[in-house]
Amino acid sequence: MFKRMFAGSLFILAAGGLSSAAAAQQWTPGSEIVGQSVQVQTNGVTNTIYFDQGGAARIVSPGGNVVNATWTASGGRLCLNAGGGSECWPYTQAFQAGQQMTMVSSCQASSTWMANSTNAPQAQNAGERG
């Protein structure tokens, strides 16, 4: 499990919280959170994770400390990698802004995840227009 010391308190990276409904039939995992932030609470500590373009991520502690990380979303899992460690969560449906969910990671850490905002789903191609 990722563990970091920030401002005298233990920071445990954990994220989960997937909504119960995908926004589009052909959902691309991660598309709804690219460029967005989420709040992840573990053991009473809430960190903000920014999911940047190209698989970069930033984890910001309540005290403002930043940990650079990477992220991937594939194979039904959302994974974060930082400081040589990796942690993954089940990821089979799109996140929805403002909806909290408690999830258990591959490291058996339970956390509550809430997307602050999500990207709008892209419309599916309805076919040729005449």
C-alpha positions in Angstrom: 0.0 0.0 0.0 1.3 3.5 -0.7 2.2 5.2 2.5 3.6 8.7 2.7 4.3 11.0 5.7 2.8 14.5 5.3 2.8 17.2 7.9 3.2 14.6 10.7 0.3 12.5 9.6 0.2 9.2 7.7 -1.1 9.6 4.2 -2.5 6.4 2.7 -3.3 6.6 -1.0 -6.5 4.9 -1.7 -9.2 5.5 -4.3 -12.3 3.7 -5.3 -15.8 4.8 -5.7 -17.3 4.0 -9.0 -20.9 5.0 -9.9 -23.5 2.4 -10.6 -24.2 3.6 -14.2 -22.0 4.2 -17.1 -22.7 7.4 -19.0 -22.5 6.0 -22.4 -22.8 2.6 -24.1 -19.3 2.6 -25.3 -17.5 4.1 -22.4 -13.8 4.6 -22.5 -12.4 4.0 -19.0 -10.9 7.1 -17.6 -12.4 9.5 -20.1 -14.8 11.0 -17.6 -11.9 11.9 -15.1 -9.2 13.1 -17.5 -8.4 16.7 -16.4 -10.6 16.4 -13.3 -10.0 16.0 -9.6 -11.4 13.6 -7.1 -11.3 13.6 -3.3 -10.2 10.3 -1.6 -10.7 9.8 2.1 -8.8 7.0 3.8 -8.4 6.7 7.6 -9.9 10.1 8.1 -7.5 11.9 5.7 -8.8 13.4 2.5 -6.4 13.8 -0.4 -7.2 15.3 -3.8 -6.0 13.4 -6.9 -5.8 15.2 -10.2 -6.0 12.9 -13.3 -4.0 14.7 -16.0 -3.8 14.0 -19.7 -1.3 11.3 -20.8 -1.5 9.3 -17.6 0.1 11.8 -15.3 -1.5 12.3 -11.8 -0.9 14.6 -8.9 -1.8 13.6 -5.3 -2.3 16.6 -3.1 -2.4 16.2 0.7 -4.6 18.4 3.0 -1.4 20.3 3.8 -0.7 21.1 0.2 2.2 18.6 -0.4 2.2 17.2 -3.9 3.2 13.7 -4.9 3.6 13.1 -8.7 2.2 9.8 -9.9 0.9 8.0 -13.0 -2.4 6.4 -13.6 -3.9 3.8 -15.9 -7.5 2.6 -16.5 -7.8 -0.7 -18.3 -8.7 -4.3 -17.7 -11.5 -3.4 -15.3 -9.0 -1.6 -13.0 -7.9 1.9 -12.2 -4.3 1.9 -11.0 -2.1 4.6 -9.4 1.6 4.4 -9.3 3.8 6.6 -7.1 7.2 6.3 -5.4 7.7 2.8 -6.7 4.4 1.5 -5.4 1.2 0.6 -7.2 -2.4 0.3 -6.1 -5.5 -0.7 -8.1 -9.3 -0.5 -7.6 -12.1 -2.2 -9.5 -13.2 0.0 -12.4 -16.0 -1.2 -14.5 -18.3 1.8 -14.7 -17.8 5.6 -15.1 -17.5 7.9 -12.1 -20.3 10.4 -11.6 -19.6 13.8 -10.0 -20.7 14.2 -6.4 -21.5 10.5 -5.9 -19.5 8.8 -3.1 -18.6 5.2 -3.1 -16.5 3.1 -0.7 -14.1 0.7 -2.4 -11.4 -1.7 -1.4 -8.1 -1.6 -3.2 -5.7 -4.3 -4.2 -3.8 -3.5 -1.0 -7.0 -4.1 1.0 -7.4 -0.4 1.9 -10.9 0.9 2.2 -11.5 4.4 1.0 -14.3 6.8 0.0 -13.9 8.3 -3.4 -15.9 11.3 -4.8 -15.3 12.9 -8.2 -15.6 16.7 -7.9 -16.6 16.9 -11.5 -16.6 14.6 -14.6 -16.4 15.1 -18.3 -19.5 14.9 -20.3 -19.9 11.6 -22.2 -19.1 11.7 -25.9 -22.1 11.0 -28.1 -22.0 7.8 -30.0 -21.9 7.9 -33.7 -25.6 7.5 -34.7 -24.7 6.6 -38.2 -24.6 8.3 -41.5 -26.8 11.4 -42.0 -28.3 12.0 -45.3 
